[in-house]
């Protein structure tokens, strides 16, 4: 019997990718000052919400990977030219722009979102449906074993947890890498917004969701130019090849314990890294403390 290990992708191998997400408050017309603040962050990836339709005209060093209309303004996704990205596929829904990116560093999924506002049951159902459709798209396109970073103004309340909503496919960067001093992102109660929002409860509307990220930082940045705080993260990515092998070989390991022997003869599109039969066997031994796995494994490299 053969066990098929799904198609592999090259891990995104550059470190410290900086990502900024910000709701620009379309009612605040101080556009030049907002653009200047964003450019000062020198981010590799920009995930912007409540933008004017021509927002990408202000970012000459970035490539726009699409825009999507939301309930307020436009959602935009931009990537710095130094990443040398190429768009492979995009997924667009109201308030969502998702892109499968290929660059010299590898491949990954990026997304910018502005989900429906308010806290009623119907609003939560709407947000859940959009997230469900997004994850189903990634499943259908066989892209879930790529690094994924999705950011934006989610309008999600404390009882809406991305890990539970996506059956633990996606996690929240704040939950794993943030701290309580950087919790709230809306409303901005400083400067010009102080009088407008001083009685409002605070929320963590702006979030980053991720998969296959090994480490990250999380920061919030206060500005006079938006009712939302800017959020920023730096991420490193896991080795996707071995992550996939770990998952897909569970059945092999379990059957080995039952003295059942299988061959693996259909691993395709492994990256050009030199990975031998023994490399994989040693890795299996390491993660499962199994010392005598059958070594009759043939690998077809494409």
Secondary structure in CASP SS format (residue, H / E / C, confidence):
PFRMAT SS
TARGET T0000
AUTHOR 0000-0000-0000
METHOD secondary structure of the structure
MODEL  1
X C 1.00
X E 1.00
X C 1.00
X C 1.00
X C 1.00
X C 1.00
X C 1.00
X C 1.00
X C 1.00
X C 1.00
X C 1.00
X C 1.00
X C 1.00
X C 1.00
X C 1.00
X C 1.00
X E 1.00
X E 1.00
X E 1.00
X E 1.00
X E 1.00
X E 1.00
X E 1.00
X C 1.00
X C 1.00
X C 1.00
X C 1.00
X C 1.00
X C 1.00
X C 1.00
X H 1.00
X H 1.00
X H 1.00
X H 1.00
X H 1.00
X H 1.00
X H 1.00
X H 1.00
X H 1.00
X H 1.00
X C 1.00
X C 1.00
X C 1.00
X C 1.00
X E 1.00
X E 1.00
X E 1.00
X E 1.00
X E 1.00
X E 1.00
X E 1.00
X C 1.00
X C 1.00
X C 1.00
X H 1.00
X H 1.00
X H 1.00
X H 1.00
X C 1.00
X C 1.00
X C 1.00
X E 1.00
X E 1.00
X E 1.00
X E 1.00
X E 1.00
X E 1.00
X E 1.00
X E 1.00
X C 1.00
X C 1.00
X C 1.00
X C 1.00
X E 1.00
X E 1.00
X E 1.00
X E 1.00
X E 1.00
X E 1.00
X E 1.00
X H 1.00
X H 1.00
X H 1.00
X C 1.00
X C 1.00
X E 1.00
X E 1.00
X E 1.00
X E 1.00
X E 1.00
X E 1.00
X E 1.00
X E 1.00
X C 1.00
X C 1.00
X E 1.00
X E 1.00
X E 1.00
X E 1.00
X E 1.00
X E 1.00
X E 1.00
X E 1.00
X C 1.00
X C 1.00
X E 1.00
X E 1.00
X E 1.00
X E 1.00
X E 1.00
X E 1.00
X E 1.00
X E 1.00
X E 1.00
X C 1.00
X C 1.00
X C 1.00
X C 1.00
X C 1.00
X C 1.00
X H 1.00
X H 1.00
X H 1.00
X H 1.00
X H 1.00
X H 1.00
X H 1.00
X H 1.00
X H 1.00
X H 1.00
X H 1.00
X H 1.00
X H 1.00
X H 1.00
X H 1.00
X H 1.00
X H 1.00
X H 1.00
X H 1.00
X H 1.00
X C 1.00
X C 1.00
X C 1.00
X C 1.00
X C 1.00
X C 1.00
X E 1.00
X E 1.00
X E 1.00
X E 1.00
X E 1.00
X E 1.00
X E 1.00
X C 1.00
X C 1.00
X C 1.00
X C 1.00
X C 1.00
X C 1.00
X C 1.00
X C 1.00
X H 1.00
X H 1.00
X H 1.00
X H 1.00
X C 1.00
X C 1.00
X C 1.00
X C 1.00
X C 1.00
X E 1.00
X E 1.00
X H 1.00
X H 1.00
X H 1.00
X H 1.00
X H 1.00
X C 1.00
X C 1.00
X H 1.00
X H 1.00
X H 1.00
X C 1.00
X C 1.00
X C 1.00
X E 1.00
X C 1.00
X C 1.00
X C 1.00
X C 1.00
X H 1.00
X H 1.00
X H 1.00
X H 1.00
X H 1.00
X H 1.00
X H 1.00
X C 1.00
X C 1.00
X C 1.00
X C 1.00
X C 1.00
X E 1.00
X C 1.00
X C 1.00
X E 1.00
X E 1.00
X E 1.00
X E 1.00
X E 1.00
X E 1.00
X C 1.00
X E 1.00
X E 1.00
X E 1.00
X E 1.00
X C 1.00
X C 1.00
X E 1.00
X E 1.00
X E 1.00
X C 1.00
X C 1.00
X C 1.00
X C 1.00
X C 1.00
X C 1.00
X E 1.00
X C 1.00
X E 1.00
X E 1.00
X E 1.00
X E 1.00
X E 1.00
X E 1.00
X E 1.00
X E 1.00
X C 1.00
X C 1.00
X H 1.00
X H 1.00
X H 1.00
X H 1.00
X H 1.00
X H 1.00
X H 1.00
X H 1.00
X H 1.00
X C 1.00
X H 1.00
X H 1.00
X H 1.00
X H 1.00
X H 1.00
X H 1.00
X H 1.00
X H 1.00
X C 1.00
X C 1.00
X C 1.00
X C 1.00
X C 1.00
X E 1.00
X C 1.00
X C 1.00
X C 1.00
X C 1.00
X C 1.00
X C 1.00
X C 1.00
X C 1.00
X C 1.00
X C 1.00
X C 1.00
X C 1.00
X C 1.00
X H 1.00
X H 1.00
X H 1.00
X H 1.00
X H 1.00
X H 1.00
X H 1.00
X H 1.00
X H 1.00
X H 1.00
X H 1.00
X H 1.00
X C 1.00
X C 1.00
X C 1.00
X C 1.00
X C 1.00
X C 1.00
X C 1.00
X C 1.00
X C 1.00
X C 1.00
X C 1.00
X C 1.00
X C 1.00
X C 1.00
END
